[in-house]
């Protein structure tokens, strides 16, 4: 009788040990799976962050080069004979559009293409450089498709000047038109007050309108 009870107790003990071992093994397996999943998620996030960083770095480098090149071109226009003469004649000259020759139009279209190629398909509102370049693109389109072409070029020059200073530490050369101090030579205080910050949606509408106008001129 005592032996029977002993066997039962031994059996219960063995079953208990077996259940404990099974639970322990299962727990370890779950921990390994969880750890592996967590590690995989971290690696995926790191990979995504790295890709995003490289993408941003590439955009920044290309933007610096583009801004430097574009600013140099528009600086040569703003400080060229035609624009200097217009500033000397003042508002009575109404800033003639005669400077926009076919050759200039082609060059401006090339500048628009360069910016359009650089800009991401989906504009991120946190990307201030891309937003400024979109403004430049719109202003260039307006410069050869609408009135006040000279004034639009001044806006292009001003935006690129600020970007070139920010991205390339550019310092204005002596004797060049200074968009910070010489602005009143071209723009009145009223025009300056009418300036407004446009939303991305408004910018998109403007660029579409400008491109439509460009297509119409090309058709003609």
C-alpha positions in Angstrom: 0.0 0.0 0.0 2.8 2.4 1.0 4.7 1.5 -2.2 1.6 2.2 -4.3 1.3 5.7 -2.7 5.0 6.2 -3.3 4.6 5.3 -7.0 1.7 7.8 -7.3 3.7 10.6 -5.6 6.6 9.8 -7.9 4.3 9.9 -10.9 2.8 13.2 -9.9 6.3 14.7 -9.3 7.4 13.5 -12.8 4.3 15.0 -14.4 4.9 18.3 -12.6 8.5 18.4 -13.7 7.5 17.6 -17.3 4.9 20.4 -17.3 7.4 22.8 -15.8 10.0 21.9 -18.4 7.5 22.2 -21.2 6.4 25.7 -20.0 10.0 26.8 -19.6 10.9 25.6 -23.2 7.7 27.3 -24.6 8.5 30.5 -22.7 12.1 30.6 -24.1 10.8 30.0 -27.6 8.3 32.9 -27.4 11.0 35.1 -26.0 13.3 34.2 -28.9 10.6 34.9 -31.4 9.7 38.2 -29.8 13.3 39.2 -29.6 13.9 38.2 -33.2 10.8 40.2 -34.3 11.8 43.2 -32.3 15.3 43.0 -33.7 13.9 42.8 -37.2 11.7 45.8 -36.7 14.6 47.8 -35.4 16.7 46.8 -38.3 13.9 47.7 -40.7 13.6 51.1 -39.1 17.3 51.7 -39.2 17.4 50.7 -42.8 14.4 53.1 -43.6 16.0 55.9 -41.6 19.4 55.4 -43.4 17.7 55.4 -46.9 15.8 58.6 -45.9 19.0 60.2 -44.6 20.9 59.3 -47.8 18.0 60.6 -49.9 17.9 63.9 -48.1 21.7 64.2 -48.2 21.6 63.7 -52.0 18.9 66.3 -52.4 20.8 68.8 -50.3 23.9 68.4 -52.3 22.1 68.7 -55.6 20.1 71.7 -54.3 23.4 73.5 -53.3 24.8 73.1 -56.8 21.6 74.1 -58.5 21.0 77.2 -56.4 24.6 78.3 -56.9 24.3 77.9 -60.7 20.9 79.5 -60.9 21.8 82.4 -58.7 24.8 83.1 -60.9 22.7 83.2 -64.0 20.0 85.5 -62.6 22.6 87.7 -60.9 24.0 88.3 -64.4 20.6 89.4 -65.6 19.7 91.7 -62.7 23.1 93.3 -62.9 23.2 93.4 -66.7 22.8 96.6 -68.8 19.1 96.2 -69.6 18.1 95.9 -65.9 20.5 98.5 -64.7 19.2 100.9 -67.3 15.6 100.2 -66.2 16.4 100.9 -62.6 18.0 104.2 -63.6 15.0 105.2 -65.6 12.7 104.3 -62.7 9.0 103.4 -62.7 8.2 105.6 -65.7 9.9 103.0 -67.8 7.4 100.5 -66.5 10.2 97.9 -66.7 10.0 96.9 -70.3 9.5 93.3 -71.2 11.7 93.7 -74.3 14.6 91.8 -72.6 12.6 88.5 -72.9 13.9 87.4 -76.3 13.4 83.9 -77.7 16.9 83.1 -76.6 16.1 84.2 -73.0 12.8 82.3 -73.1 14.7 79.1 -74.0 17.2 79.7 -71.3 14.5 80.3 -68.7 12.7 77.1 -69.8 15.9 75.3 -69.2 16.2 76.7 -65.7 12.6 75.7 -65.0 13.3 72.1 -66.2 16.4 71.9 -63.9 14.3 72.8 -60.8 11.4 70.7 -61.8 13.7 67.7 -62.2 15.2 68.2 -58.7 11.9 68.7 -56.8 10.4 65.6 -55.2 7.1 64.4 -56.6 5.5 64.8 -53.2 6.5 68.1 -51.6 7.1 67.9 -47.9 6.0 71.1 -46.2 9.0 70.7 -43.8 11.4 70.9 -46.7 11.9 74.7 -46.8 14.4 74.5 -49.7 12.0 72.6 -51.9 9.3 75.1 -51.1 11.5 78.1 -52.0 12.6 76.4 -55.2 8.9 75.9 -56.1 8.4 79.6 -55.7 11.4 80.2 -58.0 10.0 77.9 -60.6 6.6 79.7 -60.5 8.2 83.2 -60.7 10.4 82.1 -63.7 7.3 80.8 -65.5 5.6 84.1 -64.8 8.6 86.1 -66.0 8.2 85.0 -69.6 4.5 84.2 -69.8 2.9 87.2 -67.9 3.4 90.9 -67.4 5.9 92.5 -65.0 8.5 90.0 -66.2 11.4 92.1 -64.7 9.8 92.2 -61.3 9.3 88.5 -61.3 13.0 88.1 -62.1 13.8 90.3 -59.1 11.8 87.9 -56.9 13.7 84.9 -58.3 16.9 86.7 -57.7 16.0 87.5 -54.1 14.9 84.0 -53.2 18.0 82.5 -54.8 20.2 85.0 -53.0 18.8 84.0 -49.6 19.1 80.3 -50.5 22.6 80.7 -51.8 23.6 82.4 -48.6 21.9 79.6 -46.5 23.3 76.7 -48.5 26.6 77.9 -49.8 27.5 80.8 -47.4 27.4 83.2 -50.3 28.3 86.8 -49.6 27.1 89.5 -52.0 29.9 90.9 -54.2 30.4 94.7 -54.1 28.5 96.6 -56.7 25.8 94.0 -57.2 22.1 94.7 -56.7 21.4 94.1 -53.0 17.9 92.6 -52.5 18.0 93.6 -48.9 19.0 97.3 -49.3 18.2 98.1 -52.9 14.7 96.6 -53.1 13.0 100.0 -53.0 14.6 101.0 -56.3 12.2 98.7 -58.0 9.4 97.9 -55.5 7.2 100.4 -53.6 6.2 99.8 -50.0 2.7 99.0 -51.1 3.9 96.2 -53.3 6.0 94.9 -50.5 3.0 94.9 -48.1 1.0 93.0 -50.6 3.5 90.1 -50.5 2.0 87.0 -48.9 3.1 83.5 -48.0 1.3 81.1 -50.2 0.2 77.6 -49.2 1.3 74.5 -51.0 -2.1 74.2 -52.7 -2.0 77.8 -53.9 1.5 77.3 -55.2 0.4 74.2 -57.1 -2.5 76.1 -58.7 -0.1 78.9 -59.7 2.4 76.5 -61.2 -0.3 74.7 -63.2 -1.6 78.0 -64.5 2.0 79.1 -65.4 2.7 75.9 -67.2 -0.6 76.1 -69.1 0.3 79.6 -70.2 3.7 78.3 -71.3 2.1 75.5 -73.4 -0.2 78.1 -75.1 2.8 80.2 -76.0 4.6 77.2 -77.4 1.5 76.3 -79.5 1.4 79.8 -80.9 
